[in-house]
Amino acid sequence: MTQPNTPQPAPNDSGTTTPSPRAFAQGTGIVLQTVGVILFLSTCCVCTSAGLWDPAVMPGTIDFSANDTDGPTRLADLRSDPGKVGLMLTVVSMTVGGLALAVFGLGLQSDKPRASCGATVTVIVLVIVLIAAGVALWRGESSITVRVWHAVLTAITALLVPFVLTSLKQVSMHPPPSELDVLPPDFDVDAFKEHHRR
């Protein structure tokens, strides 16, 4: 007597889930979000409290008598003091770059196709700008606090380079599906909303 063929369980019915081929890239996205927010907030805090540790920017030392026609003179002052240029580059790059890292990190975590390229370009540009800012800070006049803060930021950003390069390689080998966020043509939005109201 032959036994009826029993259906074999599908490979995904065993209770084990296969890991995503872009798991490292998604983890890197979480790291980029965290680091980006920390860089942005630390820059805001350092700029806000600059008067406490840098006598050069103490309130009351700024000359408000200069009018708008002194633009060339101010540019000449920047050229003569590379430390101010380095501080400006550090603040601007960390403010804009921190937000960019958080955005691209969210894209990596959400499997957005172009997020890995954006994160890689952002980190490499930040490292180059921070190196240039560091040269300016050490050539010009700047406090030791600014130099140490800049060194920490440069080290943190440089540590992100292998993460984003590995993520870019992983996403290139296993690209996310392009129709990830596309709803099927027969999707009933009203029924979906009604179902979730219950």
C-alpha positions in Angstrom: 0.0 0.0 0.0 1.5 3.3 -1.1 1.3 6.2 1.2 -0.1 9.5 -0.3 2.4 12.1 -1.0 2.5 14.5 1.9 3.4 18.1 0.9 6.9 19.1 1.9 7.2 22.4 3.9 8.6 25.3 2.0 12.1 26.4 3.0 10.8 29.6 4.5 8.1 27.7 6.6 10.7 26.3 9.0 10.6 29.4 11.2 14.1 30.6 10.3 14.4 33.7 8.3 17.2 34.3 5.8 19.3 37.4 6.6 19.2 40.2 4.1 22.1 40.3 1.7 22.4 44.0 2.6 22.4 43.5 6.3 25.8 45.2 6.8 24.7 48.2 4.7 21.5 48.5 6.8 23.6 48.4 10.0 25.9 51.0 8.6 22.8 53.2 8.0 22.0 53.0 11.8 25.7 54.0 12.5 25.5 56.9 10.1 22.3 58.2 11.6 23.7 58.1 15.1 27.1 59.7 14.1 25.4 62.3 11.9 23.1 63.5 14.7 26.0 63.5 17.2 28.2 65.5 14.9 25.5 68.0 14.2 24.5 68.5 17.9 28.1 68.7 19.0 28.9 71.4 16.5 25.8 73.4 17.7 26.9 73.0 21.3 30.5 73.9 20.6 29.5 77.0 18.6 27.1 78.1 21.3 29.6 77.8 24.1 32.6 79.2 22.1 32.7 82.3 24.2 33.4 80.3 27.4 36.6 78.7 26.1 37.9 80.9 23.3 38.7 84.5 24.3 38.8 85.5 20.6 35.1 85.2 20.3 34.0 86.6 23.7 30.9 88.8 23.5 31.8 92.5 23.3 35.0 92.0 21.3 33.3 92.2 17.9 33.6 95.5 16.2 30.1 96.5 14.9 31.4 99.8 13.5 32.4 98.2 10.2 29.9 98.8 7.4 29.0 96.7 4.5 31.6 98.3 2.3 34.4 96.5 4.2 33.8 93.1 2.4 37.3 93.0 0.8 38.9 93.9 4.1 37.2 91.1 5.8 38.3 88.6 3.1 41.8 89.9 3.6 41.5 89.2 7.3 40.4 85.7 6.6 43.4 85.2 4.3 45.8 86.5 6.9 44.4 84.3 9.7 44.0 80.6 8.5 42.8 79.6 11.9 39.4 81.4 11.3 39.1 79.7 7.9 39.8 76.3 9.5 37.2 76.9 12.2 34.7 78.1 9.6 35.3 75.0 7.4 34.9 72.7 10.4 31.7 74.2 11.6 30.0 74.3 8.2 31.1 70.8 7.2 30.0 69.3 10.4 26.7 71.0 10.4 25.8 70.2 6.8 27.7 66.9 6.8 26.1 65.7 10.0 22.6 66.2 8.6 23.6 64.6 5.3 25.0 61.5 7.1 21.7 61.2 9.0 19.7 61.4 5.8 21.8 58.9 3.9 21.9 56.6 6.9 18.2 56.5 6.9 18.2 55.7 3.2 20.7 52.9 3.8 18.5 51.4 6.5 15.4 51.7 4.3 17.1 50.0 1.3 17.1 53.1 -0.9 19.1 52.4 -4.0 21.2 55.5 -4.2 21.8 56.0 -0.5 25.1 54.1 -0.4 26.6 56.3 -3.1 25.5 59.4 -1.3 26.9 58.2 2.0 30.2 57.3 0.4 30.6 60.6 -1.3 29.6 62.5 1.8 32.1 60.8 4.1 35.0 61.1 1.6 34.2 64.9 1.0 34.0 65.4 4.8 37.4 63.8 5.4 39.0 65.9 2.7 37.4 69.1 4.0 38.4 68.3 7.6 42.0 67.6 6.6 42.1 71.0 4.8 40.5 72.6 7.9 43.1 71.0 10.2 46.0 72.3 8.1 44.5 75.8 8.4 43.9 75.4 12.2 47.4 74.4 12.9 48.9 77.1 10.6 46.8 79.9 12.0 45.9 81.0 15.5 43.4 78.8 17.2 42.8 77.5 20.8 43.9 74.0 21.8 40.2 73.2 22.5 39.3 73.8 18.8 42.3 71.7 17.7 41.4 68.8 19.9 37.7 69.0 18.9 38.7 69.0 15.2 41.0 66.0 15.7 38.2 64.0 17.3 35.8 64.9 14.5 38.4 64.0 11.9 39.1 60.6 13.6 35.4 59.8 13.8 34.7 60.7 10.2 37.8 58.8 9.0 36.6 55.7 10.8 33.4 55.8 8.7 35.3 55.3 5.4 35.6 51.5 5.5 32.0 51.2 6.6 30.6 53.2 3.7 33.0 51.5 1.2 31.9 48.1 2.3 28.3 49.1 2.2 28.7 50.5 -1.3 30.3 47.2 -2.4 27.5 45.1 -0.8 24.7 47.2 -2.3 26.4 47.0 -5.7 26.6 43.2 -5.5 23.0 42.9 -4.2 21.0 45.9 -5.3 17.7 46.5 -3.6 14.6 45.9 -5.7 13.6 49.1 -7.6 9.9 48.4 -7.0 10.4 48.3 -3.2 8.1 51.3 -2.5 5.7 50.8 -5.5 2.2 49.6 -4.7 0.6 47.1 -7.0 -2.0 48.4 -9.5 -4.9 46.7 -7.8 -4.1 47.9 -4.3 -7.2 49.3 -2.6 -6.1 52.2 -0.4 -9.6 52.7 1.1 -9.8 49.1 2.2 -6.3 49.3 3.7 -7.2 52.4 5.7 -10.5 50.8 6.8 -8.7 47.6 7.9 -6.3 49.6 10.1 -9.0 51.7 11.8 -10.5 48.6 13.4 
